[in-house]
Amino acid sequence: MPSLKPFAAAANTLRSRLSPSLRTRGGGGHGPSRWTSPGHEDHPKGLPFSRTPPPPGESRKWEDWELPCYITSFLTIVILGVGLSAKPDLTIETWAHQKALERLELEAAQAAVESD
């Protein structure tokens, strides 16, 4: 069996040459983050959307995109609810049931004509 020392040495050499250029997940923990600019917090405060709540007795001011977004979302739900509840039943079982009823009616009509 051949010795693995040359392979280990080659792997160590390759690792030492490539490790500075490899990206590590989360930025490696050194230097500034590539996702933030100076003045941003590194850790959130634990508040929703990192916003401080308004003082007691005051309500939050809506942003200009919120009303159109809420109206569009509500209308989408209404239109889908009405549209999907009013769609025709096109399942194979319904089609087969209707064909079976038609055949039974045809057989009953033929039996009535023959008995007369």
C-alpha positions in Angstrom: 0.0 0.0 0.0 1.5 3.4 -1.0 2.2 6.0 1.6 -0.3 8.8 2.1 2.3 11.4 3.2 2.6 13.0 -0.3 -1.1 13.4 -0.6 -1.4 14.9 2.9 1.5 17.3 2.1 -0.2 18.3 -1.2 -3.5 18.8 0.5 -1.9 21.0 3.2 -0.2 23.1 0.6 -3.3 23.5 -1.4 -5.3 24.4 1.7 -2.8 27.0 2.8 -2.8 28.6 -0.6 -6.6 28.6 -1.0 -7.8 29.4 2.5 -7.2 33.2 2.3 -9.3 33.4 -0.8 -12.1 31.1 0.4 -15.3 32.8 1.7 -16.6 31.6 5.0 -20.2 31.8 5.9 -21.1 34.9 7.9 -18.0 36.8 6.7 -15.5 34.9 8.8 -16.1 37.1 11.9 -13.4 39.6 11.1 -13.8 43.1 9.5 -17.0 44.9 8.7 -19.9 43.0 7.4 -20.6 43.3 3.7 -24.3 43.6 4.3 -24.2 46.7 6.6 -22.8 50.1 6.2 -21.3 52.3 9.0 -23.9 53.3 11.5 -26.0 50.1 11.3 -26.4 47.9 14.3 -24.7 44.5 14.2 -27.2 42.9 16.4 -31.0 43.7 16.4 -32.7 45.1 19.5 -35.3 42.4 19.6 -38.1 44.6 18.4 -40.2 44.0 15.3 -38.4 45.4 12.3 -35.9 46.9 14.7 -38.2 49.9 15.3 -38.7 51.4 18.7 -42.4 51.5 19.7 -44.2 54.9 19.8 -44.7 56.6 23.1 -47.8 55.6 25.1 -50.9 57.3 23.8 -49.5 57.8 20.2 -50.2 55.5 17.3 -47.7 54.6 14.6 -47.8 56.6 11.4 -48.5 54.5 8.3 -46.0 54.6 5.5 -47.1 55.5 2.0 -47.0 51.9 0.7 -49.1 50.3 3.5 -52.6 51.4 2.5 -52.4 50.3 -1.2 -50.8 47.0 -0.1 -53.5 46.2 2.4 -56.3 47.2 0.0 -54.8 45.1 -2.8 -54.3 42.1 -0.5 -57.9 42.3 0.8 -59.3 42.6 -2.8 -57.2 39.6 -3.9 -58.5 37.4 -1.1 -62.1 38.5 -1.9 -61.8 37.9 -5.7 -60.1 34.5 -5.2 -62.7 33.5 -2.6 -65.6 34.3 -4.9 -63.9 33.0 -8.1 -62.8 29.7 -6.6 -66.2 29.0 -4.9 -68.0 29.7 -8.2 -65.8 27.6 -10.5 -67.5 24.8 -12.3 -67.1 21.2 -11.1 -65.1 19.5 -13.8 -64.0 16.4 -12.0 -64.1 13.0 -13.7 -66.4 11.7 -11.0 -69.0 14.3 -11.7 -68.8 13.7 -15.4 -69.1 9.9 -15.0 -72.1 10.5 -12.6 -73.9 12.6 -15.2 -73.2 10.1 -18.0 -74.6 7.3 -15.8 -77.8 9.3 -15.1 -78.2 10.0 -18.8 -77.9 6.2 -19.6 -80.4 5.3 -16.8 -82.9 7.8 -18.2 -82.3 6.5 -21.7 -82.9 2.9 -20.6 -86.0 3.9 -18.6 -87.4 5.7 -21.7 -86.6 2.7 -23.9 -88.3 0.4 -21.4 -91.4 2.6 -21.3 -91.6 2.6 -25.1 -91.3 -1.2 -25.3 -93.9 -1.8 -22.6 -96.5 0.4 -24.5 
